[in-house]
Amino acid sequence: MANCCDMIEGDLFVCEKCGLELTVKKACTCDTGSPDKCTVPLQCCGQEMTKK
């Protein structure tokens, strides 16, 4: 699952269905141990995007 708190600058994520590619330009600053961390996975075409 690709959540923003797990992404680092330079990571590339792709949609296996349509081929959309997203590159992380700036990492998220939320803390993975915080109750306020981001919890919504990165999705496109109704499915999770995968790290390439």
Secondary structure by P-SEA (a helix, b strand, c coil): ccccccccccbbbbccccbbbbbbcccccccccccccccccccccccccccc
